[in-house]
């Protein structure tokens, strides 16, 4: 099949968006965001510097093993806890 000479001329086709797509609930912090389901896997919240906090996640894997993730948030310790406790 031979390509069209002017492929973009003419009427623009209307694209339909699916209506049943739901966006996940996110916990939004200044430089990072994560799904709301991860809040139950928060292991520790520690103060690192004056304006910085470290959040550690322990996400369970198969047969009792854990996958540890570390997130550095550029927000004070008190404000970070206030946001996390609101969810």
mmCIF file as gemmi writes it, N, C-alpha and C atoms, coordinates in Angstrom:
data_model
loop_
_atom_site.group_PDB
_atom_site.id
_atom_site.type_symbol
_atom_site.label_atom_id
_atom_site.label_alt_id
_atom_site.label_comp_id
_atom_site.label_asym_id
_atom_site.label_entity_id
_atom_site.label_seq_id
_atom_site.pdbx_PDB_ins_code
_atom_site.Cartn_x
_atom_site.Cartn_y
_atom_site.Cartn_z
_atom_site.occupancy
_atom_site.B_iso_or_equiv
_atom_site.pdbx_formal_charge
_atom_site.auth_seq_id
_atom_site.auth_asym_id
_atom_site.pdbx_PDB_model_num
ATOM 1 N N . UNK Axp A 1 ? 0.833 -1.169 0 1 0 ? 1 A 1
ATOM 2 C CA . UNK Axp A 1 ? 0 0 0 1 0 ? 1 A 1
ATOM 3 C C . UNK Axp A 1 ? 0.887 1.245 0 1 0 ? 1 A 1
ATOM 4 N N . UNK Axp A 2 ? 0.574 2.163 -0.817 1 0 ? 2 A 1
ATOM 5 C CA . UNK Axp A 2 ? 1.36 3.367 -0.974 1 0 ? 2 A 1
ATOM 6 C C . UNK Axp A 2 ? 0.913 4.431 0.025 1 0 ? 2 A 1
ATOM 7 N N . UNK Axp A 3 ? 1.865 5.129 0.696 1 0 ? 3 A 1
ATOM 8 C CA . UNK Axp A 3 ? 1.468 6.16 1.657 1 0 ? 3 A 1
ATOM 9 C C . UNK Axp A 3 ? 0.806 7.347 0.972 1 0 ? 3 A 1
ATOM 10 N N . UNK Axp A 4 ? -0.028 8.035 1.739 1 0 ? 4 A 1
ATOM 11 C CA . UNK Axp A 4 ? -0.72 9.201 1.198 1 0 ? 4 A 1
ATOM 12 C C . UNK Axp A 4 ? 0.262 10.328 0.92 1 0 ? 4 A 1
ATOM 13 N N . UNK Axp A 5 ? -0.071 11.146 -0.088 1 0 ? 5 A 1
ATOM 14 C CA . UNK Axp A 5 ? 0.8 12.252 -0.452 1 0 ? 5 A 1
ATOM 15 C C . UNK Axp A 5 ? 0.755 13.353 0.613 1 0 ? 5 A 1
ATOM 16 N N . UNK Axp A 6 ? -0.421 13.66 1.126 1 0 ? 6 A 1
ATOM 17 C CA . UNK Axp A 6 ? -0.604 14.67 2.175 1 0 ? 6 A 1
ATOM 18 C C . UNK Axp A 6 ? -1.343 14.007 3.352 1 0 ? 6 A 1
ATOM 19 N N . UNK Axp A 7 ? -0.63 13.331 4.25 1 0 ? 7 A 1
ATOM 20 C CA . UNK Axp A 7 ? -1.316 12.546 5.285 1 0 ? 7 A 1
ATOM 21 C C . UNK Axp A 7 ? -2.038 13.37 6.352 1 0 ? 7 A 1
ATOM 22 N N . UNK Axp A 8 ? -1.638 14.614 6.583 1 0 ? 8 A 1
ATOM 23 C CA . UNK Axp A 8 ? -2.226 15.398 7.67 1 0 ? 8 A 1
ATOM 24 C C . UNK Axp A 8 ? -3.254 16.413 7.186 1 0 ? 8 A 1
ATOM 25 N N . UNK Axp A 9 ? -3.616 16.387 5.954 1 0 ? 9 A 1
ATOM 26 C CA . UNK Axp A 9 ? -4.627 17.327 5.487 1 0 ? 9 A 1
ATOM 27 C C . UNK Axp A 9 ? -6.014 16.734 5.721 1 0 ? 9 A 1
ATOM 28 N N . UNK Axp A 10 ? -6.946 17.581 5.944 1 0 ? 10 A 1
ATOM 29 C CA . UNK Axp A 10 ? -8.314 17.111 6.149 1 0 ? 10 A 1
ATOM 30 C C . UNK Axp A 10 ? -8.765 17.271 7.587 1 0 ? 10 A 1
ATOM 31 N N . UNK Axp A 11 ? -9.878 16.62 7.908 1 0 ? 11 A 1
ATOM 32 C CA . UNK Axp A 11 ? -10.51 16.742 9.205 1 0 ? 11 A 1
ATOM 33 C C . UNK Axp A 11 ? -9.721 15.964 10.262 1 0 ? 11 A 1
ATOM 34 N N . UNK Axp A 12 ? -9.587 16.555 11.45 1 0 ? 12 A 1
ATOM 35 C CA . UNK Axp A 12 ? -8.902 15.893 12.555 1 0 ? 12 A 1
ATOM 36 C C . UNK Axp A 12 ? -9.864 14.892 13.185 1 0 ? 12 A 1
ATOM 37 N N . UNK Axp A 13 ? -9.384 13.68 13.407 1 0 ? 13 A 1
ATOM 38 C CA . UNK Axp A 13 ? -10.225 12.65 14.01 1 0 ? 13 A 1
ATOM 39 C C . UNK Axp A 13 ? -10.378 12.905 15.5 1 0 ? 13 A 1
ATOM 40 N N . UNK Axp A 14 ? -11.552 12.639 15.989 1 0 ? 14 A 1
ATOM 41 C CA . UNK Axp A 14 ? -11.855 12.844 17.391 1 0 ? 14 A 1
ATOM 42 C C . UNK Axp A 14 ? -11.467 11.579 18.169 1 0 ? 14 A 1
ATOM 43 N N . UNK Axp A 15 ? -10.652 11.719 19.196 1 0 ? 15 A 1
ATOM 44 C CA . UNK Axp A 15 ? -10.249 10.584 20.004 1 0 ? 15 A 1
ATOM 45 C C . UNK Axp A 15 ? -11.096 10.535 21.253 1 0 ? 15 A 1
ATOM 46 N N . UNK Axp A 16 ? -11.561 9.348 21.572 1 0 ? 16 A 1
ATOM 47 C CA . UNK Axp A 16 ? -12.378 9.17 22.768 1 0 ? 16 A 1
ATOM 48 C C . UNK Axp A 16 ? -11.496 8.757 23.933 1 0 ? 16 A 1
ATOM 49 N N . UNK Axp A 17 ? -11.762 9.332 25.079 1 0 ? 17 A 1
ATOM 50 C CA . UNK Axp A 17 ? -11.036 8.967 26.287 1 0 ? 17 A 1
ATOM 51 C C . UNK Axp A 17 ? -11.909 8.015 27.1 1 0 ? 17 A 1
ATOM 52 N N . UNK Axp A 18 ? -11.323 6.976 27.652 1 0 ? 18 A 1
ATOM 53 C CA . UNK Axp A 18 ? -12.128 6.06 28.465 1 0 ? 18 A 1
ATOM 54 C C . UNK Axp A 18 ? -12.589 6.75 29.747 1 0 ? 18 A 1
ATOM 55 N N . UNK Axp A 19 ? -13.841 6.551 30.083 1 0 ? 19 A 1
ATOM 56 C CA . UNK Axp A 19 ? -14.406 7.243 31.242 1 0 ? 19 A 1
ATOM 57 C C . UNK Axp A 19 ? -14.23 6.458 32.533 1 0 ? 19 A 1
ATOM 58 N N . UNK Axp A 20 ? -13.867 5.174 32.454 1 0 ? 20 A 1
ATOM 59 C CA . UNK Axp A 20 ? -13.77 4.36 33.658 1 0 ? 20 A 1
ATOM 60 C C . UNK Axp A 20 ? -12.354 4.326 34.239 1 0 ? 20 A 1
ATOM 61 N N . UNK Axp A 21 ? -11.444 5.149 33.748 1 0 ? 21 A 1
ATOM 62 C CA . UNK Axp A 21 ? -10.08 5.191 34.265 1 0 ? 21 A 1
ATOM 63 C C . UNK Axp A 21 ? -10.062 6.064 35.518 1 0 ? 21 A 1
ATOM 64 N N . UNK Axp A 22 ? -9.545 5.498 36.617 1 0 ? 22 A 1
ATOM 65 C CA . UNK Axp A 22 ? -9.442 6.262 37.855 1 0 ? 22 A 1
ATOM 66 C C . UNK Axp A 22 ? -7.971 6.493 38.167 1 0 ? 22 A 1
ATOM 67 N N . UNK Axp A 23 ? -7.652 7.683 38.605 1 0 ? 23 A 1
ATOM 68 C CA . UNK Axp A 23 ? -6.284 8.007 38.984 1 0 ? 23 A 1
ATOM 69 C C . UNK Axp A 23 ? -6.036 7.56 40.421 1 0 ? 23 A 1
ATOM 70 N N . UNK Axp A 24 ? -4.843 7.078 40.709 1 0 ? 24 A 1
ATOM 71 C CA . UNK Axp A 24 ? -4.561 6.649 42.086 1 0 ? 24 A 1
ATOM 72 C C . UNK Axp A 24 ? -4.469 7.839 43.035 1 0 ? 24 A 1
ATOM 73 N N . UNK Axp A 25 ? -4.838 7.606 44.291 1 0 ? 25 A 1
ATOM 74 C CA . UNK Axp A 25 ? -4.702 8.648 45.309 1 0 ? 25 A 1
ATOM 75 C C . UNK Axp A 25 ? -3.229 8.798 45.65 1 0 ? 25 A 1
ATOM 76 N N . UNK Axp A 26 ? -2.742 10.021 45.629 1 0 ? 26 A 1
ATOM 77 C CA . UNK Axp A 26 ? -1.331 10.282 45.875 1 0 ? 26 A 1
ATOM 78 C C . UNK Axp A 26 ? -1.131 11.122 47.119 1 0 ? 26 A 1
ATOM 79 N N . UNK Axp A 27 ? -0.053 10.836 47.834 1 0 ? 27 A 1
ATOM 80 C CA . UNK Axp A 27 ? 0.4 11.672 48.932 1 0 ? 27 A 1
ATOM 81 C C . UNK Axp A 27 ? 1.46 12.586 48.328 1 0 ? 27 A 1
ATOM 82 N N . UNK Axp A 28 ? 1.206 13.881 48.328 1 0 ? 28 A 1
ATOM 83 C CA . UNK Axp A 28 ? 2.084 14.829 47.646 1 0 ? 28 A 1
ATOM 84 C C . UNK Axp A 28 ? 2.908 15.589 48.671 1 0 ? 28 A 1
ATOM 85 N N . UNK Axp A 29 ? 4.226 15.464 48.546 1 0 ? 29 A 1
ATOM 86 C CA . UNK Axp A 29 ? 5.184 16.208 49.345 1 0 ? 29 A 1
ATOM 87 C C . UNK Axp A 29 ? 5.975 17.097 48.389 1 0 ? 29 A 1
ATOM 88 N N . UNK Axp A 30 ? 6.754 18.063 48.862 1 0 ? 30 A 1
ATOM 89 C CA . UNK Axp A 30 ? 7.371 19.031 47.942 1 0 ? 30 A 1
ATOM 90 C C . UNK Axp A 30 ? 8.195 18.443 46.798 1 0 ? 30 A 1
ATOM 91 N N . UNK Axp A 31 ? 9.007 17.433 47.042 1 0 ? 31 A 1
ATOM 92 C CA . UNK Axp A 31 ? 9.843 16.923 45.96 1 0 ? 31 A 1
ATOM 93 C C . UNK Axp A 31 ? 9.585 15.464 45.635 1 0 ? 31 A 1
ATOM 94 N N . UNK Axp A 32 ? 8.585 14.854 46.234 1 0 ? 32 A 1
ATOM 95 C CA . UNK Axp A 32 ? 8.277 13.449 45.965 1 0 ? 32 A 1
ATOM 96 C C . UNK Axp A 32 ? 6.797 13.213 46.206 1 0 ? 32 A 1
ATOM 97 N N . UNK Axp A 33 ? 6.239 12.247 45.493 1 0 ? 33 A 1
ATOM 98 C CA . UNK Axp A 33 ? 4.861 11.826 45.747 1 0 ? 33 A 1
ATOM 99 C C . UNK Axp A 33 ? 4.803 10.314 45.614 1 0 ? 33 A 1
ATOM 100 N N . UNK Axp A 34 ? 3.893 9.698 46.379 1 0 ? 34 A 1
ATOM 101 C CA . UNK Axp A 34 ? 3.741 8.247 46.329 1 0 ? 34 A 1
ATOM 102 C C . UNK Axp A 34 ? 2.289 7.886 46.569 1 0 ? 34 A 1
ATOM 103 N N . UNK Axp A 35 ? 1.955 6.633 46.25 1 0 ? 35 A 1
ATOM 104 C CA . UNK Axp A 35 ? 0.576 6.173 46.388 1 0 ? 35 A 1
ATOM 105 C C . UNK Axp A 35 ? 0.164 6.122 47.854 1 0 ? 35 A 1
ATOM 106 N N . UNK Axp A 36 ? -1.121 6.326 48.068 1 0 ? 36 A 1
ATOM 107 C CA . UNK Axp A 36 ? -1.672 6.346 49.422 1 0 ? 36 A 1
ATOM 108 C C . UNK Axp A 36 ? -1.53 4.985 50.104 1 0 ? 36 A 1
ATOM 109 N N . UNK Axp A 37 ? -1.492 3.896 49.318 1 0 ? 37 A 1
ATOM 110 C CA . UNK Axp A 37 ? -1.384 2.542 49.877 1 0 ? 37 A 1
ATOM 111 C C . UNK Axp A 37 ? -0.027 2.32 50.556 1 0 ? 37 A 1
ATOM 112 N N . UNK Axp A 38 ? 0.986 3.106 50.187 1 0 ? 38 A 1
ATOM 113 C CA . UNK Axp A 38 ? 2.319 2.92 50.768 1 0 ? 38 A 1
ATOM 114 C C . UNK Axp A 38 ? 2.436 3.475 52.184 1 0 ? 38 A 1
ATOM 115 N N . UNK Axp A 39 ? 1.46 4.223 52.649 1 0 ? 39 A 1
ATOM 116 C CA . UNK Axp A 39 ? 1.533 4.792 53.998 1 0 ? 39 A 1
ATOM 117 C C . UNK Axp A 39 ? 1.553 3.689 55.052 1 0 ? 39 A 1
ATOM 118 N N . UNK Axp A 40 ? 0.87 2.59 54.81 1 0 ? 40 A 1
ATOM 119 C CA . UNK Axp A 40 ? 0.875 1.51 55.799 1 0 ? 40 A 1
ATOM 120 C C . UNK Axp A 40 ? 2.219 0.776 55.851 1 0 ? 40 A 1
ATOM 121 N N . UNK Axp A 41 ? 3.124 1.039 54.9 1 0 ? 41 A 1
ATOM 122 C CA . UNK Axp A 41 ? 4.44 0.407 54.88 1 0 ? 41 A 1
ATOM 123 C C . UNK Axp A 41 ? 5.549 1.347 55.343 1 0 ? 41 A 1
ATOM 124 N N . UNK Axp A 42 ? 5.201 2.51 55.928 1 0 ? 42 A 1
ATOM 125 C CA . UNK Axp A 42 ? 6.219 3.433 56.446 1 0 ? 42 A 1
ATOM 126 C C . UNK Axp A 42 ? 6.855 2.784 57.666 1 0 ? 42 A 1
ATOM 127 N N . UNK Axp A 43 ? 8.185 2.656 57.642 1 0 ? 43 A 1
ATOM 128 C CA . UNK Axp A 43 ? 8.91 2.005 58.733 1 0 ? 43 A 1
ATOM 129 C C . UNK Axp A 43 ? 9.419 3.041 59.736 1 0 ? 43 A 1
ATOM 130 N N . UNK Axp A 44 ? 10.131 4.058 59.262 1 0 ? 44 A 1
ATOM 131 C CA . UNK Axp A 44 ? 10.607 5.111 60.149 1 0 ? 44 A 1
ATOM 132 C C . UNK Axp A 44 ? 10.535 6.463 59.447 1 0 ? 44 A 1
ATOM 133 N N . UNK Axp A 45 ? 10.401 7.504 60.253 1 0 ? 45 A 1
ATOM 134 C CA . UNK Axp A 45 ? 10.487 8.885 59.779 1 0 ? 45 A 1
ATOM 135 C C . UNK Axp A 45 ? 11.507 9.551 60.679 1 0 ? 45 A 1
ATOM 136 N N . UNK Axp A 46 ? 12.629 9.995 60.091 1 0 ? 46 A 1
ATOM 137 C CA . UNK Axp A 46 ? 13.7 10.58 60.894 1 0 ? 46 A 1
ATOM 138 C C . UNK Axp A 46 ? 14.056 11.975 60.397 1 0 ? 46 A 1
ATOM 139 N N . UNK Axp A 47 ? 14.486 12.819 61.331 1 0 ? 47 A 1
ATOM 140 C CA . UNK Axp A 47 ? 14.945 14.171 61.003 1 0 ? 47 A 1
ATOM 141 C C . UNK Axp A 47 ? 16.396 14.071 60.551 1 0 ? 47 A 1
ATOM 142 N N . UNK Axp A 48 ? 16.704 14.628 59.395 1 0 ? 48 A 1
ATOM 143 C CA . UNK Axp A 48 ? 18.054 14.529 58.838 1 0 ? 48 A 1
ATOM 144 C C . UNK Axp A 48 ? 18.821 15.834 59.04 1 0 ? 48 A 1
ATOM 145 N N . UNK Axp A 49 ? 18.276 16.93 58.587 1 0 ? 49 A 1
ATOM 146 C CA . UNK Axp A 49 ? 18.821 18.271 58.806 1 0 ? 49 A 1
ATOM 147 C C . UNK Axp A 49 ? 17.663 19.141 59.277 1 0 ? 49 A 1
ATOM 148 N N . UNK Axp A 50 ? 17.876 20.442 59.336 1 0 ? 50 A 1
ATOM 149 C CA . UNK Axp A 50 ? 16.809 21.335 59.777 1 0 ? 50 A 1
ATOM 150 C C . UNK Axp A 50 ? 15.613 21.292 58.835 1 0 ? 50 A 1
ATOM 151 N N . UNK Axp A 51 ? 15.856 21.328 57.53 1 0 ? 51 A 1
ATOM 152 C CA . UNK Axp A 51 ? 14.755 21.36 56.576 1 0 ? 51 A 1
ATOM 153 C C . UNK Axp A 51 ? 14.622 20.087 55.771 1 0 ? 51 A 1
ATOM 154 N N . UNK Axp A 52 ? 15.043 18.952 56.338 1 0 ? 52 A 1
ATOM 155 C CA . UNK Axp A 52 ? 15.044 17.707 55.575 1 0 ? 52 A 1
ATOM 156 C C . UNK Axp A 52 ? 14.599 16.549 56.473 1 0 ? 52 A 1
ATOM 157 N N . UNK Axp A 53 ? 13.842 15.62 55.914 1 0 ? 53 A 1
ATOM 158 C CA . UNK Axp A 53 ? 13.338 14.46 56.629 1 0 ? 53 A 1
ATOM 159 C C . UNK Axp A 53 ? 13.536 13.23 55.759 1 0 ? 53 A 1
ATOM 160 N N . UNK Axp A 54 ? 13.841 12.096 56.371 1 0 ? 54 A 1
ATOM 161 C CA . UNK Axp A 54 ? 14.005 10.84 55.642 1 0 ? 54 A 1
ATOM 162 C C . UNK Axp A 54 ? 12.872 9.899 56.035 1 0 ? 54 A 1
ATOM 163 N N . UNK Axp A 55 ? 12.183 9.347 55.025 1 0 ? 55 A 1
ATOM 164 C CA . UNK Axp A 55 ? 11.114 8.379 55.236 1 0 ? 55 A 1
ATOM 165 C C . UNK Axp A 55 ? 11.606 7.045 54.688 1 0 ? 55 A 1
ATOM 166 N N . UNK Axp A 56 ? 11.525 6.002 55.52 1 0 ? 56 A 1
ATOM 167 C CA . UNK Axp A 56 ? 11.92 4.664 55.077 1 0 ? 56 A 1
ATOM 168 C C . UNK Axp A 56 ? 10.682 3.776 54.99 1 0 ? 56 A 1
ATOM 169 N N . UNK Axp A 57 ? 10.583 3.072 53.878 1 0 ? 57 A 1
ATOM 170 C CA . UNK Axp A 57 ? 9.483 2.141 53.644 1 0 ? 57 A 1
ATOM 171 C C . UNK Axp A 57 ? 10.01 0.709 53.718 1 0 ? 57 A 1
ATOM 172 N N . UNK Axp A 58 ? 9.254 -0.18 54.339 1 0 ? 58 A 1
ATOM 173 C CA . UNK Axp A 58 ? 9.542 -1.613 54.291 1 0 ? 58 A 1
ATOM 174 C C . UNK Axp A 58 ? 8.353 -2.281 53.623 1 0 ? 58 A 1
ATOM 175 N N . UNK Axp A 59 ? 8.537 -2.649 52.359 1 0 ? 59 A 1
ATOM 176 C CA . UNK Axp A 59 ? 7.465 -3.234 51.566 1 0 ? 59 A 1
ATOM 177 C C . UNK Axp A 59 ? 7.646 -4.749 51.583 1 0 ? 59 A 1
ATOM 178 N N . UNK Axp A 60 ? 6.663 -5.504 52.078 1 0 ? 60 A 1
ATOM 179 C CA . UNK Axp A 60 ? 6.83 -6.957 52.173 1 0 ? 60 A 1
ATOM 180 C C . UNK Axp A 60 ? 6.877 -7.626 50.806 1 0 ? 60 A 1
ATOM 181 N N . UNK Axp A 61 ? 7.737 -8.629 50.726 1 0 ? 61 A 1
ATOM 182 C CA . UNK Axp A 61 ? 7.842 -9.455 49.53 1 0 ? 61 A 1
ATOM 183 C C . UNK Axp A 61 ? 7.468 -10.885 49.898 1 0 ? 61 A 1
ATOM 184 N N . UNK Axp A 62 ? 7.727 -11.781 49.004 1 0 ? 62 A 1
ATOM 185 C CA . UNK Axp A 62 ? 7.368 -13.184 49.19 1 0 ? 62 A 1
ATOM 186 C C . UNK Axp A 62 ? 8.221 -13.837 50.284 1 0 ? 62 A 1
ATOM 187 N N . UNK Axp A 63 ? 7.608 -14.699 51.093 1 0 ? 63 A 1
ATOM 188 C CA . UNK Axp A 63 ? 8.254 -15.486 52.151 1 0 ? 63 A 1
ATOM 189 C C . UNK Axp A 63 ? 8.919 -14.637 53.239 1 0 ? 63 A 1
ATOM 190 N N . UNK Axp A 64 ? 8.27 -13.59 53.66 1 0 ? 64 A 1
ATOM 191 C CA . UNK Axp A 64 ? 8.724 -12.807 54.8 1 0 ? 64 A 1
ATOM 192 C C . UNK Axp A 64 ? 9.873 -11.861 54.539 1 0 ? 64 A 1
ATOM 193 N N . UNK Axp A 65 ? 10.322 -11.732 53.321 1 0 ? 65 A 1
ATOM 194 C CA . UNK Axp A 65 ? 11.394 -10.797 53.012 1 0 ? 65 A 1
ATOM 195 C C . UNK Axp A 65 ? 10.821 -9.397 52.831 1 0 ? 65 A 1
ATOM 196 N N . UNK Axp A 66 ? 11.67 -8.401 53.002 1 0 ? 66 A 1
ATOM 197 C CA . UNK Axp A 66 ? 11.252 -7.017 52.85 1 0 ? 66 A 1
ATOM 198 C C . UNK Axp A 66 ? 12.114 -6.311 51.819 1 0 ? 66 A 1
ATOM 199 N N . UNK Axp A 67 ? 11.502 -5.373 51.122 1 0 ? 67 A 1
ATOM 200 C CA . UNK Axp A 67 ? 12.207 -4.499 50.198 1 0 ? 67 A 1
ATOM 201 C C . UNK Axp A 67 ? 12.203 -3.114 50.832 1 0 ? 67 A 1
ATOM 202 N N . UNK Axp A 68 ? 13.384 -2.578 51.133 1 0 ? 68 A 1
ATOM 203 C CA . UNK Axp A 68 ? 13.473 -1.288 51.81 1 0 ? 68 A 1
ATOM 204 C C . UNK Axp A 68 ? 13.744 -0.169 50.812 1 0 ? 68 A 1
ATOM 205 N N . UNK Axp A 69 ? 12.99 0.92 50.938 1 0 ? 69 A 1
ATOM 206 C CA . UNK Axp A 69 ? 13.153 2.103 50.099 1 0 ? 69 A 1
ATOM 207 C C . UNK Axp A 69 ? 13.351 3.312 51.015 1 0 ? 69 A 1
ATOM 208 N N . UNK Axp A 70 ? 14.207 4.229 50.579 1 0 ? 70 A 1
ATOM 209 C CA . UNK Axp A 70 ? 14.51 5.432 51.361 1 0 ? 70 A 1
ATOM 210 C C . UNK Axp A 70 ? 14.161 6.655 50.526 1 0 ? 70 A 1
ATOM 211 N N . UNK Axp A 71 ? 13.406 7.589 51.113 1 0 ? 71 A 1
ATOM 212 C CA . UNK Axp A 71 ? 12.994 8.808 50.426 1 0 ? 71 A 1
ATOM 213 C C . UNK Axp A 71 ? 13.424 10.003 51.261 1 0 ? 71 A 1
ATOM 214 N N . UNK Axp A 72 ? 14.067 10.971 50.629 1 0 ? 72 A 1
ATOM 215 C CA . UNK Axp A 72 ? 14.482 12.19 51.308 1 0 ? 72 A 1
ATOM 216 C C . UNK Axp A 72 ? 13.527 13.316 50.92 1 0 ? 72 A 1
ATOM 217 N N . UNK Axp A 73 ? 12.859 13.882 51.909 1 0 ? 73 A 1
ATOM 218 C CA . UNK Axp A 73 ? 11.859 14.922 51.691 1 0 ? 73 A 1
ATOM 219 C C . UNK Axp A 73 ? 12.417 16.252 52.156 1 0 ? 73 A 1
ATOM 220 N N . UNK Axp A 74 ? 12.34 17.259 51.314 1 0 ? 74 A 1
ATOM 221 C CA . UNK Axp A 74 ? 12.859 18.584 51.669 1 0 ? 74 A 1
ATOM 222 C C . UNK Axp A 74 ? 11.766 19.394 52.364 1 0 ? 74 A 1
ATOM 223 N N . UNK Axp A 75 ? 11.436 18.936 53.553 1 0 ? 75 A 1
ATOM 224 C CA . UNK Axp A 75 ? 10.41 19.577 54.371 1 0 ? 75 A 1
ATOM 225 C C . UNK Axp A 75 ? 10.756 19.289 55.821 1 0 ? 75 A 1
ATOM 226 N N . UNK Axp A 76 ? 10.366 20.152 56.729 1 0 ? 76 A 1
ATOM 227 C CA . UNK Axp A 76 ? 10.696 19.924 58.134 1 0 ? 76 A 1
ATOM 228 C C . UNK Axp A 76 ? 9.967 18.69 58.667 1 0 ? 76 A 1
ATOM 229 N N . UNK Axp A 77 ? 10.507 18.178 59.757 1 0 ? 77 A 1
ATOM 230 C CA . UNK Axp A 77 ? 9.981 16.95 60.361 1 0 ? 77 A 1
ATOM 231 C C . UNK Axp A 77 ? 8.525 17.103 60.79 1 0 ? 77 A 1
ATOM 232 N N . UNK Axp A 78 ? 8.204 18.211 61.422 1 0 ? 78 A 1
ATOM 233 C CA . UNK Axp A 78 ? 6.839 18.425 61.921 1 0 ? 78 A 1
ATOM 234 C C . UNK Axp A 78 ? 5.831 18.54 60.78 1 0 ? 78 A 1
ATOM 235 N N . UNK Axp A 79 ? 6.202 19.269 59.733 1 0 ? 79 A 1
ATOM 236 C CA . UNK Axp A 79 ? 5.29 19.435 58.603 1 0 ? 79 A 1
ATOM 237 C C . UNK Axp A 79 ? 5.105 18.121 57.839 1 0 ? 79 A 1
ATOM 238 N N . UNK Axp A 80 ? 6.167 17.326 57.75 1 0 ? 80 A 1
ATOM 239 C CA . UNK Axp A 80 ? 6.056 16.021 57.09 1 0 ? 80 A 1
ATOM 240 C C . UNK Axp A 80 ? 5.11 15.11 57.85 1 0 ? 80 A 1
ATOM 241 N N . UNK Axp A 81 ? 5.242 15.073 59.171 1 0 ? 81 A 1
ATOM 242 C CA . UNK Axp A 81 ? 4.336 14.243 59.975 1 0 ? 81 A 1
ATOM 243 C C . UNK Axp A 81 ? 2.898 14.736 59.894 1 0 ? 81 A 1
ATOM 244 N N . UNK Axp A 82 ? 2.721 16.033 59.82 1 0 ? 82 A 1
ATOM 245 C CA . UNK Axp A 82 ? 1.375 16.593 59.699 1 0 ? 82 A 1
ATOM 246 C C . UNK Axp A 82 ? 0.706 16.133 58.41 1 0 ? 82 A 1
ATOM 247 N N . UNK Axp A 83 ? 1.474 16.117 57.302 1 0 ? 83 A 1
ATOM 248 C CA . UNK Axp A 83 ? 0.935 15.669 56.006 1 0 ? 83 A 1
ATOM 249 C C . UNK Axp A 83 ? 0.657 14.175 56.026 1 0 ? 83 A 1
ATOM 250 N N . UNK Axp A 84 ? 1.591 13.379 56.58 1 0 ? 84 A 1
ATOM 251 C CA . UNK Axp A 84 ? 1.403 11.928 56.612 1 0 ? 84 A 1
ATOM 252 C C . UNK Axp A 84 ? 0.224 11.534 57.502 1 0 ? 84 A 1
ATOM 253 N N . UNK Axp A 85 ? 0.036 12.232 58.614 1 0 ? 85 A 1
ATOM 254 C CA . UNK Axp A 85 ? -1.071 11.899 59.524 1 0 ? 85 A 1
ATOM 255 C C . UNK Axp A 85 ? -2.423 12.325 58.967 1 0 ? 85 A 1
ATOM 256 N N . UNK Axp A 86 ? -2.438 13.224 57.995 1 0 ? 86 A 1
ATOM 257 C CA . UNK Axp A 86 ? -3.721 13.643 57.429 1 0 ? 86 A 1
ATOM 258 C C . UNK Axp A 86 ? -4.324 12.58 56.506 1 0 ? 86 A 1
ATOM 259 N N . UNK Axp A 87 ? -3.524 11.602 56.101 1 0 ? 87 A 1
ATOM 260 C CA . UNK Axp A 87 ? -4.029 10.515 55.248 1 0 ? 87 A 1
ATOM 261 C C . UNK Axp A 87 ? -4.297 9.326 56.088 1 0 ? 87 A 1
